[in-house]
Amino acid sequence: MKYLHIMISSLVLGALSAWADLAASPPGESFGLQTAPDADQLVLLDGSRLTGTILNKTFVLRTFYAPLKLESGMLAGIDLETGAQKGEVISTVNSNRFSGFLEDPVFFIQLTTGEQTQIRREKIGKVVFRNRGEALAGMHKGRYIHLGNGDLCSGELVADSLTFETPDGQKSFNKRNIKSLIFTTNTSHLAILVPLTGGTVQGKLEMEDISIKLDVGPVIVVYRDNIQTIGDESFPAASNAIDIAASHEGTAPAPTTVIASQAGFTNIEGMVWIPAGEFTMGSPIDEAGRDGDEGPETRMVIQNGFWMGKCEVTQGEFQAVMGRHPSNARGDPNCPVEKVSWYDAVQYCAQRTQQEKQSAKLPDAYAYRLPTEAEWEYACRAGSTTRFYYGDDKGEFRLGEYAWFVRNGNSMTHPVGSLKPNAWGLHDMHGNVWEWCLDRWQSILPGGSVTNLPLAAEGSLRVARGGSWLYEGKACRSANRDDYSPSNRCSDVGFRVVLAPL
């Protein structure tokens, strides 16, 4: 039972720590900037600042779980500078935090001089709303919800009761009798419920989508595996969190369940967490440089989040796992490994998985593998719908800031991570080397709405994505697809890894 105590404590303390970090700004500050009692501020990327009244009535943030429409009167600040690493962040007057991609293209502001103007979002670093003082004091009424991507919010469950399948049969709990709810894994939907009466109950929550009425207004619907913790108004203090299940006797979950929990896998060196979500795979028929195999456009559902390599696997990393590397361009271990076949890439994933399990760095329930083609494009786009993850750039004038391709590649690979990343912090998704995907090649996309699975086989070819130093810019587009024999070893083809549950 000690193991269960530690797991619950780790999850609760993690949520408390994240909430404490958010609330760390002193009163009268937003994202480290002083608020004014009677004016909003736009802090521009060039260092200048506009002061006045922001006229946008609402803002829409596309989070990984749902579009979120918030009234500007409920907001404390918007951070647009962190997009390249963490996504854009909105903080609210009651210390809620939401991350994602802001859909509003323009901010409207009436300056203190009386003049009205508009500023493109791309020019803005931070938005600081006026200090509303005590006007909204006491608006928090619901529970604290800690989401898997680090978002923190407060609100109330819409459903009156929750039903669980437990070892002792089906049990239902009225929401008023639930102290907290802790989700321990994103594979088996196991949850630990702490009733107000004490003890704990383990089981599988029958409800897949949990509706939450936020204190700041909207209702959000969150898939159960995207939630870490739901706590009551008196969320346990750090000093007594370890005793949350002290009176309960029962069977602890298997170690792999605990190690694979979000609490055990919040940061992995060299990996980026890619949240679950949906996107449109492929390209519209009018996209410049489009090929016929990029359609029909397909609504692709990525049901589960996963970790993806921040960079392409390097020669040094391949050498450390395989004891060799076949690259044509040698001399810098930080360059991507190339001249690897699809079979070589699969073998690397299997051998790295085995080594890290033997050294207790990886639980049995997880494995390294190649990304599916859908996962690759989803991660590359990082919420974008344009030719490249940074914009359409039909002349490819800016592509050299993000990708090594024929114009700037000098006929060679380059050290990974040396150019700008996408909005989720992934480098070299455009250019440097083509990247193997798990899928067999299919000459067209399926169309309609599809849940992420490796595409059906039409033959022996495998998918590669991303373009390379050898190709023109149009090959680096997010939707561009290519195919190779799995035994091919080309000097511009490499791979990156995904870490996910088996």
N, C-alpha and C positions, 0 to 999 in steps of 0.2 A: 504493500500500500504506500510505502515511502516514495516509490517511483511516481505514483499518481500525484502525491503532494507536490513533488518537485516540478512535475510538468505543469500543473495548474498554477503554481507560483510563478513559474517562468513566463507563462502566457499573461497572467494578470500584471506582473511587474513590467513586462514589455509594454503593455497598453498604458500603464501608469506613466512609464518613462516617456513614451511618445507624447502623451497628453501634457506632461510637465514641460517637455521641450517646447510645445506649442504655446503654452501659457507663460513661458519664461519672459516674454517681452514685458517690460514695465508698463503700468497704466499710461495711456497717452502715446503709445508707440505702436507701429505696425511695420513688420518686417524690418525692425531696427531703425525706422524713421519716425521722427516726432510728428504727431498729428496736431492739427490746428483745430480750435474750437468752432470756427465758422467758415472753413474753406477746405475743399478737396485739392489734391495735388497729383499732377502727372509728372513723374520723374523720367525724363527721356534718356535714351542711351548715350546721347552726346554730352550728358552732364547737366543740361539745362532743366529748368523746372517751370511748369505752368500751374498757377494757382487760381482757383475759382470754384465753380459749381459744375460737377459732372452731370450732364443732362440725360445720359442713358438711364432709362427706367429699370431695365433688367439686363442681366448678363447670362449667357448660356455657356456652361462648361460641359464639354463632352468627356465624362469620366469613363473608366473602363467598365462600369456597370450600367450606366444610363446617362442620357442627357439630363443636365440639372439646370433648371431655370431659377435664378435667384434675383430678388428685388435688390436694387442697389442700396436701398436704405438698410438692408441687413448686413452689408459688407463692411469689413474693416480695412481690407487691402487686397490687392491682386499683384502677384509676383510673376512677371513675364520673363525675367532674366534666367530662371532656372530651367527653361524648356529643354535645352540641349542635354541635361542630365536627368532631371526628375519630372519633367512635365511642368506645366504652369500650375500655379497654386492660388487658390482663393481662401482667405481667412474671413470669418464672420464675426459679428459683434459679440457672439457668445462662444468664441474660441473654437468653433468648428473649423476643420481644414479639409479642403477638397482639392484633388489634383487631377489634371487632365489637359485638355486642349480647348482654349477659349475660342468659341465660334464667331464672336463679334469682331468684324474687321476694322471698325472705326470707333474711337472714343470721341464723344461730343462734350465740349466744355465751354461754359460761359466764364470768361476771365473776370478778374476783379475790376478790370476797366470797363466791363459791360459788353465787350466784344465777344461774339460767339465764333468758335473755330472747331475744326475736327482734326484728329491726329490718327494716322494709321497705327494699328497695334504693333507693327514691326519696328516702330520707332520708340516704343515705350519700354522702359525697364520695370518700373514699379508704379502702382496706383495706390495712393494713401487717401482714404476717405476721412472726412472730418470727425473729430471726437464728439460722439453723441452724449457723452457724460452719463447721467443716470436715466436717460430717456428709455433705454431698453433694459434696465436692471431687472433681474428676476425673470427674464424670459425663458430661461432653461427650466423645463418641467419634466423632461423624459429621461430616458436611459442613455448611457454612454455606449456608443458603438465603435469598435475598433476594427477597421477593414483590413483585408490582407495586403493591400498595396500601401498601407500606412495612413490612409485617410482616417480622420476622426470626426465623429459627428454625434449629435444628441437628438433624441426623439423617442417615439413610442411605437411599439409593435401595433400594426393594424389588426391582426388576427387576435381574437379573444383567448385562444388556447393553442397549445402546441402538442402534437402527438409524437411519441417516440416508440420505436421497436426496441425493447430491452430484452436481456436474457430471461426475464420473468414475464414476458409478454408485452402487449401493447399498453402504454400508459399515456394519459393526457393530463396536461397541467394548465390551469388558468394562468394567464400572463401576470395577474396580480400576485400570484404565489411563487413567481420565479425571481430569485435574487440575481442570478447571473447565468450566462450560457457561454460555454467555451467550446469552440470547434477545434479539433485536434489534428485533422488531416484533410487533404483535398482529394482523397481517393475513395474512402469508405463512408464518408459523411458521418463519421463518429462524432458525437457531441457529448459534453459533460454538463449536466444541468445541476445547478445548486439551488435547491428550494429554500424559501424563507425559513422553513422549519428545521433546516440543517441537513447535513449529510450531502451525498452526491448521487446522481443517477446517470449511468452511462447508457447510450443507445444511439440509434440512427433516427435522425429527424425525418419524418415522412414528407414534410413540406419542402419542395425544392426552391421556390422563390419566396423570399421573406419581404413583406411590405413594411416600410418604416415611414411614419409621418414625422418629418423633421421639425424641430422647434423653429427653424427659420422659414418654414412654410411648405415646401413641396413634399410629395410622397415619392420615395424612391423604392424600387423593387430590386433586391440584391439576391443573386444566386447564393445558396447557403454556403458553398465552398469558398466564397469570396469574403466571408466574415471570419474574424478571429475571435472576438469577444463581444458579448452584450452584457453590460452591467447595470445594476439598479442605480438609483440616485445617490445612495451611500456607497459608492464604489470602494472596495476594500483599500485601506491604507497600506503602504508598503510594509509597515512594521508588523502587521498581522496577516499579510497575504499568505504566508506559508502555512498558516493554520486553517485555511479555508475548508479543508476536507479532513481535519484531524480526527473527527469523531466517526468517520465512515470506514467500514470494513468491507472489503471486496477484493476482486481480482484486478490487478493492474493491467493495462493494455500492453501488448507486445512491445519490446523495445523499439522495433522498427517504426511502429506507429508514432512513438514519441519523438524519435530522432527526425522523422520526416515531417514533423509538424512545422508550422510557420515559425514557431519559437526557436527551433533548432536550425532553421535555414533562412535566416533573415539576410545574411551577407555571405556570399561565396566569392572568393578571390577570382577575379578575371571573368565573372559571370554577371549578367544583367537579368533582373526579374522582368518577364514579359507577362502582363496580366491577361486574363481571359477577356474575350470580347468578340466583336463581329467586324467585318470589313468587306468591301467590294473587291474581289480578286479579278485581275485582268485589266484591260484598258478600254476606254471608249473608242468608237470607230474613228473619231476625228483626232486622236492623239498623234502628234508628230512622231514619225519613226515606227509606228505600230506595225506589228506582224500579225498575220491571220490566226496564229496559234494562241493569241492573247484573249480570245473570246470564246463563247459569249461571256460577258461579265457575269460573275457568280457571287452571290451573297454567301460568304463563308463564315461559319460559326466556329470560333476557337473556344471550346468548352472549358478547358483547363489552362491555367497559367503554366509557365515553364521558365527555366533559366536558359539563357543562350550566351555563348561566348561573346564577350565584348569585342573581341577581335578574331580574325582568322587564326587557326592553329599555326603556330610558328615552327620554324625548323628546329629550334631549341626544344620546344614542347614535344614535338614528334620524336626527336632523338631521345629525350628523357624516358619516354614510354616504350618506344620500339627498339631502342638501342642502335638506331640507324636513321638516316633520312636520305631520300632519293633526289633531292632538289637539284635542279640544273644551275641555279644562281646561288653560289655558296659564298661564305665570307661574313655574313651577318645573321646570327641565330634569331634575330627579331624579325626577319623577313618571313612571309608566309611560306609554309611548306608547299611545294608544287611537285609535279610529276608523280602524283599519287593517284592511283586508280580508285574507283568507287569501293572496290574490295579492300584496298589499303585503308581507306577512311573508316570503313565499318570495323575492320580489325583493330584500328587504333582505339575506337570507342569501346570495344569489348575489352581490350587489354587495360585501358585506363580505368574502366569500371572495376575490373578484377583487382587491380593494384590498390585502388583507393578503398575498396571493401576490406582487403586484407590489412590495411593500415588503419582501419576503423574511421576513415574520413568520410565514408559513404555508407548509408544504410542499405540493407538488402532490397528494400522496396524501390530503390532508385537506380537508374542507369544512364550513362552517356549514350547518345545516338546522334545520327544526322537529323536535321530538321525536316519535317515534311515540307513539300513545296508551299502549301498554304501557310504554315507557320513562318517560313522564310519570308514570304511577301508581306505577311501581316507585321512581322518584326521590322522589316525594311521600311515599310510605309510609316510606321509609328504614328498612325492617325491621319496621315496625309492622303490626298487623293490625286496628287499631281504627278507629272512625269518622273520627277525625282523627289526624294523625301523633303527637299528644301524648297521646291517650287517647280514650275513648268520649264523655265529656262530653255526655250526652244532653240536658241542659238548656242546653248551649252557654254555660255560665257563664264558662269560661276562654278561649273562642274569641277574644275581643277582645285577648288577649295575643299572638296569632299572626296574626290576619286582620283586614282591613278589610272589614266586611260591613254589612248594613243597620242594625244596632244602633249601630255606632260610626263608620260611614263618612261621616256628614254629607253624603250625596249627592254625593260627589266621590272622586277618586283621591287617594292619598297618596304621599309619597316612598318609593321602594322601600327595603327593608332596614331599615325603622324599627321593625319588630316582631320577635318572637323567631323564629329559624330552626328548621327540623327537625333531626333528628339528623345529617344529612349536610351541614348548613350552608347549606341552600337557604331563602331568604326568600320570603314571599308565595305559596307554593304553595297556601295557602288564602286566597282573597279578593283584594282590590284590583282586579284585572281578570281576566276569563276569559282563558285562554291557548289559542291555536290549536295544534292537533296536525297532524302530517303526514297522518293517515289520512282516508279517506272514511268517512262515517258508516255504521255497521252497527247495526241496532236491538237486537240481542242479542250477547252474547259467544259465542265459538266453543265453550267448554267443553272438557273433557279437558285434555291437555297440549300446549302450542303453543310453538314457537320464535318469538321476537320478530320480527314482520314487520308492516308496515302492514296493517290489517284489510281484507278484501275489500270491494269497492265494491258498494253496493246502489243508489246514486244519486249525485246531484251534491253532496250536503251534506258538510260537513267537521266534524270533532270539535273541541270546545272543552272545557277542563277547569278546575277550581279555584274556580268561583264568583267573585263580585265584590262591590264596595261596594253594588250595587243589590239584591242577593239576600239571602234569609234564610240562616241558618247551615247548614241542611241541604244547601244547594247547594254549600257549601265542602268537603263530605266528600271523603275521598281517592278513593272509588269513584264519586262522582257524575259523570254524563256529560251533555253537551248537544251540540246540533248547530245549525249555522248555514249559510246559503248562503255559499260562498267569496267572494262579492262584497259581503257585508254589511259595513258600517262602523258599528259601535256604539260609544257612548261608554264602555262598560265591557268592551270586548274588546281585548286586546293579545296579547303572546306573549313567550316566552323562547327562546333558541337552544341547540342542541346542536352540539358540535364532534366529528366522528368521521371515521374513514377512509371513503373513497369505496367 
